[in-house]
Structures are given as C-alpha cells and as structure tokens.
Amino acid sequence: MEKPKSDIDSGGNVEHDRISSMPDEVLTHILSFLSTKEAVSTCVLSKRWINTWATVPVLDFNLYEFLSDNLDGHPVGEREKRKCVARFEQFVHSVLNNHESMNLDIVHYMRRMQKSETFIPMEWLDRVALLMPRVISIYISRADFKRGNYIDLPDSVFSSAKLQHLKMALYTNKSTIIRPASINLPLLKVLELSHVELHNDFTQKLFIGCPSLERLDLSCCELYFWSISSNALKKLTILQCRLFEHMQISCPGLVSLNIRSHFQWGGVGISLKNAINLVNASIRLFYWHRFHGGNDYVPVLDLLSGLSSATELALYFDSDLKEPVEEDVSNCRNFKNLKKLYIGMWDTSYDFYLIACLLQCSPNLNELNLFLNVRRDKLQELRQEVLGDAFFRHEYLETVNIRIKSVSELPSDCVENLMKTLDKYIKKIGNIIITYDP
C-alpha cells in the first residue's frame, strides 16, 4: 500500500498529509469500508497508522483474499491451500485478540471448506462474543466432494449481550445441528439461518432467550420442531426447508409470512393461529415424500383461517395436497381486508374451488392473479367446464391477471373455458389481462 502523499506549499515546504491528520473517528470510518486484511496493512504507512486499524468498527474476514495472494493465474495445490488456510485462521485470531474492546460493531466471516478439512474450528467466535458486536454474519461454503464434514459451533455466539443481527449460512455435506446449552440474546432482532438442522429444544430456548426477536428467516434447513410462538415476531420466512414435524405458528404480532417448503412425510403439517395483525402472506407448499413414493398419509393443514387478516395473499399448493387443502377451505372466514389474491394453479378443479371460497369470503377484493402452469397431462381437464353452477357471484373486480405457462401447445378452447368459469363467479370485471409464457 502506498503511503499517503504529503502536500507541498508554494515555498516548497512539505506539509503533513491531510489524511493522517484527520481525527481517529474519521480514519476508522474510512477503514471500515476496506476488508480487514487491507485495513491492517495500513499499519506500515507511519506511526500514526500503527494501531488505527484496531479501532475499526467493522471486521471483514475473507479466506478468498488469502488464496488470491498465491494464485497468480495458476492453480493452487492442496498443500499451498492448507498453508493459506492456516495463515487466514492465524490472522483472524490475531486481529480479534488485538482489537480494542467495546468498539466493534459488525463482523463478517467468509470461507470455503477445503477438501482436506473434516471440520472447521470456530473458537474465534468466543473472542467475538466478548467484543459484543451488533452484527455477526458467517458464510461457510463446502467444497465439491462427498467426504463427511461438520462445523464446530460454540455456544458463545448465542450469549452476546449486544448482538442485534445474527446471520449464519453453514454449508456442509451433513446439516450442522444447532443445539446450544442456552440462549441469551436480549437485543437480538434478526436471526437468519441457512443449511442447519433445528430441533424443538432450540426454538424453545430461542423465544425465551430472544424477547426482542422481530424477524426469523430459515432457508434450506431441516426442521424437527413443532412450535413457533412469539409475541414479538413480526416477519417469518421459511424457504426451501424440509418439515419433519407438525408446526404450529402462533405469533399475534406477525405482519409478514412467507413459507415455501415441503413436507417430508405424511401426518405432519402447518397450523397458523393468532395472526391478527398479518398484512401479507405467501404460502407455497409441496408434499415431497409422496412424490418420491411415500405412504398414503397426507399432511394436515390449518392455515386459511389464520390468514384472514391479510390484505395481500399468495397461495400455491401442489396437486398432491388437494385433500388437506379442500378440508382447510371449510375453515375460511371473512377475509374483509383482502385486496390482492394470487393463486398458482396446477389442478384447475380444486384450485377453482379454493378461489371460489376465497371470493365468497373477500368482499373487498379488487385484484385476482391466476398463474396457470399447464402440464401435458392436464390439458384435457382444461377443455371441460371446471365447476358446475356457481353458488354465489362476487360483485366486482377491478383487475384479473391470467398468466399461462404451458409446456406444449395450448388448445384454443382452454382460455375460453377459463373465462366462462370466471364469469360464473364474478359479475363484473374491469380489466382482464392475459399473458403467455413459453
């Protein structure tokens, strides 16, 4: 790194460089935009810079920086990679041990598990917890190999007094089980977990030890717990997760709900209770085990009644969930707040039954969006009338959007029959927009 350039006045005298003469808080703010490796390297500039990096509020550790030092356009062998990893780990410990306490705000840690590693030691988190940052973000990706590996996650990360945002994406060939002895994060507001395994004891400790938790994001996780119960939680996201237990969600403060996951086997399901403040929800569920030759038991759903406060609702249920969806429809109540409804359709017979029930319960609905994904084996169904005579008709919709994605040529009468079905349930439509995706 080049030394800061000095200014020269009109008389040819060298003045002090302006950067070094800045207040400490300004310098540390500037260094916080650099990676930690770059920030530490400023110590060679002058005596003024020797310890400046130690007060930087943001630490950004990235193994790739250490690997790139040895690339030079040529492949790096496993021996060289091991040396780089060792230098990286030593660097992390050295920086944390020399960083001034009470000044740390954000810690980012990113690395890839190497082929020669069976586990990644995470003792550095013990020191991070003592420094009490506001944000901790950990991203560990796995190498492309089948060797067993795991991450040794210390409990200390779950007892950092000032932590407000914790994000961990832990990619290993076998999901890392998070099972701390206790959880004490009184200020935690956001928790994001990816590629981990969670059990009932974790969620029980989580909502007791995190009374301020407002946002919970779970992605690509294996879920073995049966309850999410919190008065503080406002946003819940469960994406690409596998559900092994029946999950009951009871969060009266919940404003946003996004679930896109699959049931691992029959008999499990999802129930939603006390979501009295819900504004928007997106539900997309699949039955994975039956699809792969599982048993005849189907999941249990008790969702629709819990969604009745939403103003915007998106629903997509795989055709294998027809039975539990139709049972759940009977629990529909008054969706008096619902303005926008999105339905992803596979099986038009039961999808339209769901739409009809929601139309009947939603007097203030003004926009209906249908996403019709037409499979070759469903084309014949679309040529026929979807339902018999309607038992009611919705008064007026401002807009109906129909988006059709077909894997083969769509029969000309399919759209016509679709419109006839809509006419049965809606007296007047302001705008009808039909789009086709290849």
VENGI-V667663 format. One record per pair of residues at least 4 apart in sequence whose C-alpha atoms are under 7 Angstrom apart, sorted by sequence separation. I is the first residue (numbers start at 0). GAP is how many residues later the second one is. If there is no record, write none. Layout:
BEGIN
i=I gap=GAP
i=I gap=GAP
END
This chain:
BEGIN
i=7 gap=4
i=8 gap=4
i=16 gap=4
i=17 gap=4
i=21 gap=4
i=22 gap=4
i=23 gap=4
i=24 gap=4
i=25 gap=4
i=26 gap=4
i=27 gap=4
i=33 gap=4
i=34 gap=4
i=35 gap=4
i=36 gap=4
i=37 gap=4
i=44 gap=4
i=45 gap=4
i=62 gap=4
i=63 gap=4
i=64 gap=4
i=66 gap=4
i=70 gap=4
i=75 gap=4
i=76 gap=4
i=77 gap=4
i=78 gap=4
i=79 gap=4
i=80 gap=4
i=81 gap=4
i=82 gap=4
i=83 gap=4
i=84 gap=4
i=85 gap=4
i=86 gap=4
i=87 gap=4
i=88 gap=4
i=89 gap=4
i=90 gap=4
i=91 gap=4
i=92 gap=4
i=93 gap=4
i=94 gap=4
i=112 gap=4
i=123 gap=4
i=124 gap=4
i=125 gap=4
i=126 gap=4
i=127 gap=4
i=155 gap=4
i=197 gap=4
i=198 gap=4
i=199 gap=4
i=200 gap=4
i=201 gap=4
i=202 gap=4
i=203 gap=4
i=204 gap=4
i=205 gap=4
i=206 gap=4
i=286 gap=4
i=287 gap=4
i=288 gap=4
i=289 gap=4
i=302 gap=4
i=303 gap=4
i=316 gap=4
i=320 gap=4
i=321 gap=4
i=322 gap=4
i=323 gap=4
i=324 gap=4
i=346 gap=4
i=347 gap=4
i=348 gap=4
i=349 gap=4
i=350 gap=4
i=351 gap=4
i=352 gap=4
i=353 gap=4
i=354 gap=4
i=355 gap=4
i=356 gap=4
i=357 gap=4
i=373 gap=4
i=374 gap=4
i=377 gap=4
i=378 gap=4
i=405 gap=4
i=412 gap=4
i=413 gap=4
i=414 gap=4
i=415 gap=4
i=416 gap=4
i=417 gap=4
i=418 gap=4
i=419 gap=4
i=421 gap=4
i=422 gap=4
i=7 gap=5
i=8 gap=5
i=21 gap=5
i=33 gap=5
i=70 gap=5
i=75 gap=5
i=262 gap=5
i=288 gap=5
i=289 gap=5
i=373 gap=5
i=7 gap=6
i=42 gap=6
i=43 gap=6
i=262 gap=6
i=344 gap=6
i=6 gap=7
i=7 gap=7
i=41 gap=7
i=42 gap=7
i=5 gap=8
i=6 gap=8
i=30 gap=8
i=42 gap=8
i=5 gap=9
i=6 gap=9
i=5 gap=10
i=6 gap=10
i=5 gap=11
i=4 gap=12
i=3 gap=13
i=39 gap=13
i=38 gap=14
i=66 gap=14
i=66 gap=17
i=65 gap=18
i=177 gap=18
i=213 gap=18
i=214 gap=18
i=232 gap=18
i=176 gap=19
i=177 gap=19
i=212 gap=19
i=213 gap=19
i=214 gap=19
i=215 gap=19
i=216 gap=19
i=217 gap=19
i=218 gap=19
i=219 gap=19
i=221 gap=19
i=222 gap=19
i=223 gap=19
i=225 gap=19
i=233 gap=19
i=234 gap=19
i=241 gap=19
i=242 gap=19
i=243 gap=19
i=174 gap=20
i=175 gap=20
i=176 gap=20
i=177 gap=20
i=211 gap=20
i=212 gap=20
i=213 gap=20
i=214 gap=20
i=215 gap=20
i=216 gap=20
i=217 gap=20
i=218 gap=20
i=219 gap=20
i=220 gap=20
i=221 gap=20
i=222 gap=20
i=223 gap=20
i=224 gap=20
i=225 gap=20
i=226 gap=20
i=227 gap=20
i=228 gap=20
i=229 gap=20
i=230 gap=20
i=232 gap=20
i=233 gap=20
i=234 gap=20
i=235 gap=20
i=236 gap=20
i=237 gap=20
i=238 gap=20
i=239 gap=20
i=240 gap=20
i=241 gap=20
i=242 gap=20
i=243 gap=20
i=174 gap=21
i=175 gap=21
i=176 gap=21
i=210 gap=21
i=213 gap=21
i=214 gap=21
i=215 gap=21
i=216 gap=21
i=217 gap=21
i=218 gap=21
i=219 gap=21
i=220 gap=21
i=221 gap=21
i=222 gap=21
i=223 gap=21
i=225 gap=21
i=226 gap=21
i=227 gap=21
i=228 gap=21
i=229 gap=21
i=230 gap=21
i=231 gap=21
i=232 gap=21
i=233 gap=21
i=234 gap=21
i=235 gap=21
i=236 gap=21
i=237 gap=21
i=238 gap=21
i=239 gap=21
i=240 gap=21
i=241 gap=21
i=242 gap=21
i=243 gap=21
i=253 gap=21
i=65 gap=22
i=149 gap=22
i=162 gap=22
i=174 gap=22
i=182 gap=22
i=187 gap=22
i=218 gap=22
i=224 gap=22
i=225 gap=22
i=226 gap=22
i=227 gap=22
i=228 gap=22
i=230 gap=22
i=233 gap=22
i=234 gap=22
i=235 gap=22
i=236 gap=22
i=237 gap=22
i=238 gap=22
i=241 gap=22
i=245 gap=22
i=246 gap=22
i=247 gap=22
i=248 gap=22
i=249 gap=22
i=251 gap=22
i=252 gap=22
i=254 gap=22
i=255 gap=22
i=35 gap=23
i=148 gap=23
i=163 gap=23
i=164 gap=23
i=178 gap=23
i=181 gap=23
i=182 gap=23
i=185 gap=23
i=188 gap=23
i=189 gap=23
i=206 gap=23
i=237 gap=23
i=244 gap=23
i=245 gap=23
i=246 gap=23
i=247 gap=23
i=248 gap=23
i=249 gap=23
i=250 gap=23
i=251 gap=23
i=253 gap=23
i=254 gap=23
i=255 gap=23
i=256 gap=23
i=257 gap=23
i=258 gap=23
i=259 gap=23
i=260 gap=23
i=261 gap=23
i=262 gap=23
i=263 gap=23
i=264 gap=23
i=300 gap=23
i=27 gap=24
i=31 gap=24
i=35 gap=24
i=148 gap=24
i=149 gap=24
i=158 gap=24
i=160 gap=24
i=162 gap=24
i=163 gap=24
i=164 gap=24
i=165 gap=24
i=166 gap=24
i=167 gap=24
i=168 gap=24
i=169 gap=24
i=170 gap=24
i=184 gap=24
i=185 gap=24
i=187 gap=24
i=188 gap=24
i=189 gap=24
i=190 gap=24
i=191 gap=24
i=192 gap=24
i=193 gap=24
i=194 gap=24
i=196 gap=24
i=197 gap=24
i=198 gap=24
i=199 gap=24
i=243 gap=24
i=245 gap=24
i=246 gap=24
i=247 gap=24
i=248 gap=24
i=249 gap=24
i=250 gap=24
i=251 gap=24
i=252 gap=24
i=253 gap=24
i=254 gap=24
i=255 gap=24
i=256 gap=24
i=257 gap=24
i=258 gap=24
i=259 gap=24
i=260 gap=24
i=261 gap=24
i=262 gap=24
i=263 gap=24
i=264 gap=24
i=299 gap=24
i=300 gap=24
i=303 gap=24
i=337 gap=24
i=27 gap=25
i=30 gap=25
i=31 gap=25
i=34 gap=25
i=35 gap=25
i=62 gap=25
i=147 gap=25
i=148 gap=25
i=150 gap=25
i=154 gap=25
i=157 gap=25
i=158 gap=25
i=159 gap=25
i=160 gap=25
i=161 gap=25
i=162 gap=25
i=163 gap=25
i=164 gap=25
i=165 gap=25
i=166 gap=25
i=167 gap=25
i=168 gap=25
i=169 gap=25
i=183 gap=25
i=184 gap=25
i=185 gap=25
i=186 gap=25
i=187 gap=25
i=188 gap=25
i=189 gap=25
i=190 gap=25
i=191 gap=25
i=192 gap=25
i=193 gap=25
i=194 gap=25
i=195 gap=25
i=196 gap=25
i=197 gap=25
i=198 gap=25
i=199 gap=25
i=202 gap=25
i=249 gap=25
i=251 gap=25
i=254 gap=25
i=255 gap=25
i=256 gap=25
i=257 gap=25
i=258 gap=25
i=259 gap=25
i=260 gap=25
i=261 gap=25
i=262 gap=25
i=263 gap=25
i=298 gap=25
i=303 gap=25
i=307 gap=25
i=328 gap=25
i=338 gap=25
i=339 gap=25
i=344 gap=25
i=31 gap=26
i=34 gap=26
i=149 gap=26
i=154 gap=26
i=157 gap=26
i=158 gap=26
i=163 gap=26
i=164 gap=26
i=165 gap=26
i=166 gap=26
i=167 gap=26
i=168 gap=26
i=169 gap=26
i=182 gap=26
i=183 gap=26
i=185 gap=26
i=188 gap=26
i=189 gap=26
i=190 gap=26
i=191 gap=26
i=192 gap=26
i=193 gap=26
i=194 gap=26
i=195 gap=26
i=196 gap=26
i=197 gap=26
i=198 gap=26
i=199 gap=26
i=261 gap=26
i=301 gap=26
i=304 gap=26
i=307 gap=26
i=308 gap=26
i=310 gap=26
i=311 gap=26
i=334 gap=26
i=335 gap=26
i=337 gap=26
i=338 gap=26
i=339 gap=26
i=340 gap=26
i=341 gap=26
i=342 gap=26
i=343 gap=26
i=344 gap=26
i=345 gap=26
i=27 gap=27
i=28 gap=27
i=103 gap=27
i=105 gap=27
i=112 gap=27
i=128 gap=27
i=145 gap=27
i=157 gap=27
i=193 gap=27
i=197 gap=27
i=300 gap=27
i=303 gap=27
i=304 gap=27
i=307 gap=27
i=309 gap=27
i=310 gap=27
i=311 gap=27
i=312 gap=27
i=313 gap=27
i=314 gap=27
i=315 gap=27
i=318 gap=27
i=333 gap=27
i=334 gap=27
i=335 gap=27
i=336 gap=27
i=337 gap=27
i=338 gap=27
i=339 gap=27
i=340 gap=27
i=341 gap=27
i=342 gap=27
i=343 gap=27
i=344 gap=27
i=345 gap=27
i=19 gap=28
i=27 gap=28
i=103 gap=28
i=104 gap=28
i=105 gap=28
i=106 gap=28
i=107 gap=28
i=108 gap=28
i=109 gap=28
i=110 gap=28
i=111 gap=28
i=112 gap=28
i=114 gap=28
i=128 gap=28
i=131 gap=28
i=133 gap=28
i=134 gap=28
i=303 gap=28
i=304 gap=28
i=308 gap=28
i=309 gap=28
i=310 gap=28
i=311 gap=28
i=312 gap=28
i=313 gap=28
i=314 gap=28
i=315 gap=28
i=318 gap=28
i=321 gap=28
i=332 gap=28
i=333 gap=28
i=335 gap=28
i=338 gap=28
i=339 gap=28
i=340 gap=28
i=341 gap=28
i=342 gap=28
i=343 gap=28
i=344 gap=28
i=345 gap=28
i=101 gap=29
i=103 gap=29
i=104 gap=29
i=105 gap=29
i=106 gap=29
i=107 gap=29
i=108 gap=29
i=109 gap=29
i=110 gap=29
i=111 gap=29
i=112 gap=29
i=113 gap=29
i=131 gap=29
i=132 gap=29
i=133 gap=29
i=134 gap=29
i=135 gap=29
i=136 gap=29
i=137 gap=29
i=138 gap=29
i=139 gap=29
i=140 gap=29
i=141 gap=29
i=280 gap=29
i=310 gap=29
i=311 gap=29
i=312 gap=29
i=313 gap=29
i=314 gap=29
i=315 gap=29
i=100 gap=30
i=101 gap=30
i=104 gap=30
i=105 gap=30
i=106 gap=30
i=107 gap=30
i=108 gap=30
i=109 gap=30
i=110 gap=30
i=111 gap=30
i=112 gap=30
i=114 gap=30
i=117 gap=30
i=118 gap=30
i=119 gap=30
i=120 gap=30
i=121 gap=30
i=125 gap=30
i=131 gap=30
i=132 gap=30
i=133 gap=30
i=134 gap=30
i=135 gap=30
i=136 gap=30
i=137 gap=30
i=138 gap=30
i=139 gap=30
i=140 gap=30
i=141 gap=30
i=266 gap=30
i=268 gap=30
i=269 gap=30
i=270 gap=30
i=271 gap=30
i=278 gap=30
i=279 gap=30
i=366 gap=30
i=382 gap=30
i=395 gap=30
i=398 gap=30
i=60 gap=31
i=92 gap=31
i=95 gap=31
i=111 gap=31
i=117 gap=31
i=118 gap=31
i=119 gap=31
i=120 gap=31
i=121 gap=31
i=122 gap=31
i=124 gap=31
i=128 gap=31
i=131 gap=31
i=133 gap=31
i=134 gap=31
i=135 gap=31
i=136 gap=31
i=137 gap=31
i=138 gap=31
i=139 gap=31
i=265 gap=31
i=266 gap=31
i=267 gap=31
i=268 gap=31
i=269 gap=31
i=270 gap=31
i=271 gap=31
i=274 gap=31
i=277 gap=31
i=278 gap=31
i=279 gap=31
i=280 gap=31
i=281 gap=31
i=282 gap=31
i=283 gap=31
i=284 gap=31
i=285 gap=31
i=365 gap=31
i=366 gap=31
i=367 gap=31
i=368 gap=31
i=369 gap=31
i=370 gap=31
i=371 gap=31
i=372 gap=31
i=373 gap=31
i=374 gap=31
i=375 gap=31
i=382 gap=31
i=392 gap=31
i=393 gap=31
i=394 gap=31
i=395 gap=31
i=396 gap=31
i=397 gap=31
i=398 gap=31
i=399 gap=31
i=400 gap=31
i=401 gap=31
i=402 gap=31
i=403 gap=31
i=404 gap=31
i=117 gap=32
i=118 gap=32
i=119 gap=32
i=121 gap=32
i=124 gap=32
i=265 gap=32
i=266 gap=32
i=267 gap=32
i=268 gap=32
i=269 gap=32
i=270 gap=32
i=273 gap=32
i=276 gap=32
i=277 gap=32
i=278 gap=32
i=279 gap=32
i=280 gap=32
i=281 gap=32
i=282 gap=32
i=283 gap=32
i=284 gap=32
i=285 gap=32
i=364 gap=32
i=365 gap=32
i=366 gap=32
i=367 gap=32
i=368 gap=32
i=369 gap=32
i=370 gap=32
i=371 gap=32
i=372 gap=32
i=373 gap=32
i=374 gap=32
i=375 gap=32
i=381 gap=32
i=384 gap=32
i=392 gap=32
i=393 gap=32
i=394 gap=32
i=395 gap=32
i=396 gap=32
i=397 gap=32
i=398 gap=32
i=399 gap=32
i=400 gap=32
i=401 gap=32
i=402 gap=32
i=403 gap=32
i=404 gap=32
i=405 gap=32
i=118 gap=33
i=265 gap=33
i=266 gap=33
i=269 gap=33
i=272 gap=33
i=275 gap=33
i=278 gap=33
i=279 gap=33
i=280 gap=33
i=281 gap=33
i=282 gap=33
i=283 gap=33
i=284 gap=33
i=286 gap=33
i=365 gap=33
i=366 gap=33
i=367 gap=33
i=368 gap=33
i=369 gap=33
i=370 gap=33
i=371 gap=33
i=372 gap=33
i=373 gap=33
i=383 gap=33
i=391 gap=33
i=392 gap=33
i=393 gap=33
i=394 gap=33
i=395 gap=33
i=396 gap=33
i=397 gap=33
i=398 gap=33
i=399 gap=33
i=400 gap=33
i=401 gap=33
i=402 gap=33
i=403 gap=33
i=404 gap=33
i=271 gap=34
i=286 gap=34
i=359 gap=34
i=382 gap=34
i=389 gap=34
i=392 gap=34
i=358 gap=35
i=385 gap=35
i=389 gap=35
i=348 gap=37
i=347 gap=38
i=348 gap=38
i=2 gap=42
i=53 gap=44
i=54 gap=44
i=53 gap=45
i=54 gap=45
i=53 gap=46
i=56 gap=46
i=57 gap=46
i=56 gap=47
i=57 gap=47
i=58 gap=47
i=59 gap=47
i=60 gap=47
i=61 gap=47
i=62 gap=47
i=63 gap=47
i=54 gap=48
i=56 gap=48
i=57 gap=48
i=58 gap=48
i=59 gap=48
i=60 gap=48
i=61 gap=48
i=62 gap=48
i=56 gap=49
i=57 gap=49
i=58 gap=49
i=59 gap=49
i=60 gap=49
i=61 gap=49
i=355 gap=69
END
